């Protein structure tokens, strides 16, 4: 089975903004990046996408038929959504930074919460399609979660996996 993990291209958010599940647009121009991504994936594949527009726009460009799944959304940063990282109160930020895997963002989720929904998606949609070529258009957190799961990397080490905007990671399982 070939699986292509594709991260959306850069968003309109300025650097330093926490935007998680906020439905933000893509920074233009992006068509050249979309074309480059298209050359890295198979012509015929099952395509899944996060329902956030920054992923759907890319997925729609890549395929004539896509399936969106909420479990592919980025981490829910709750009260921190659309705030500058350096404006988050230290009393909230420090415990999360010390254990982002298990500590939930106020009114949001923890990385383990994200990981549970991503692995649920994987078990339901990917494992049964073992002979298929699959493209998943999603976010850095989701991709890191998948990479941890398939490589048995502890979630606390998820950031060892670099995932740039527009990255295409090919897995052969």
Residue pairs with C-beta under 8 A, 6 or more apart in sequence:
1 126
1 129
1 130
1 131
1 132
1 133
1 134
1 172
1 173
2 42
2 45
2 133
2 134
2 170
2 171
2 172
3 126
3 133
3 134
3 135
3 136
3 170
3 171
3 172
3 173
4 40
4 41
4 42
4 45
4 133
4 134
4 135
4 136
4 168
4 169
4 170
4 171
5 136
5 138
5 143
5 146
5 147
5 167
5 168
5 169
5 171
6 37
6 41
6 58
6 62
6 135
6 136
6 137
6 138
6 166
6 167
6 168
6 169
7 138
7 139
7 140
7 143
7 163
7 164
7 165
7 166
7 167
8 26
8 50
8 54
8 55
8 57
8 58
8 137
8 138
8 139
8 165
8 166
9 26
9 27
9 30
9 33
9 34
9 54
9 58
9 165
9 166
10 26
10 27
10 30
10 165
10 166
11 19
11 24
11 25
11 26
11 27
11 54
12 24
12 25
12 26
12 27
13 19
13 24
13 82
16 84
16 85
16 86
17 82
17 83
17 84
17 85
18 77
18 80
18 81
18 82
18 83
18 84
18 85
18 88
19 74
19 77
19 81
19 82
20 74
20 75
20 76
20 77
20 80
20 81
20 108
21 52
21 73
21 74
21 75
21 76
21 77
21 81
22 81
22 82
23 52
23 53
23 54
24 52
24 53
24 54
25 53
25 54
26 54
26 57
26 58
30 58
31 61
33 166
34 58
34 61
34 62
36 166
37 58
37 62
37 166
37 168
38 61
38 62
40 168
40 170
41 62
41 135
41 168
42 133
42 135
44 133
45 63
45 132
45 133
45 134
45 135
46 67
46 129
46 132
46 133
46 134
46 135
47 59
47 62
47 63
47 65
47 66
47 67
47 134
47 135
47 136
47 137
48 59
48 66
48 67
48 68
48 69
48 72
48 121
48 125
48 134
48 135
48 136
48 137
48 138
49 55
49 56
49 58
49 59
49 66
49 67
49 68
49 69
49 72
49 136
49 137
49 138
50 56
50 68
50 69
50 70
50 72
50 73
50 74
50 137
50 138
50 139
50 142
51 68
51 69
51 70
51 72
51 73
52 73
52 74
52 139
55 72
55 137
55 138
55 139
56 66
56 68
56 137
58 137
59 66
59 68
59 135
59 137
60 66
62 135
62 137
63 135
66 137
69 121
69 125
70 117
71 117
71 118
71 120
71 121
72 118
72 121
72 136
72 137
72 138
72 139
72 142
73 139
73 142
74 114
74 138
74 139
74 140
74 141
74 142
75 105
75 108
75 109
75 111
75 113
75 114
75 139
75 141
76 105
76 108
76 109
76 113
76 114
77 105
77 108
78 104
78 105
78 106
78 107
78 108
78 109
79 92
79 105
79 106
79 107
79 108
80 88
80 92
80 105
80 106
80 108
81 108
92 105
92 106
95 103
96 103
96 104
96 105
100 110
100 111
101 110
101 111
101 112
101 155
101 156
102 110
102 111
102 112
103 110
104 110
104 113
111 141
111 145
111 155
111 158
112 155
114 141
114 142
114 145
115 145
115 148
115 149
115 155
118 142
118 145
118 146
118 149
119 145
119 149
122 146
122 149
126 134
130 173
136 142
136 146
140 163
141 158
143 161
143 163
143 167
143 169
144 158
144 159
144 161
144 163
145 155
145 158
147 153
147 158
147 161
147 169
148 154
148 155
148 157
148 158
148 161
150 171
150 173
153 160
153 161
163 169
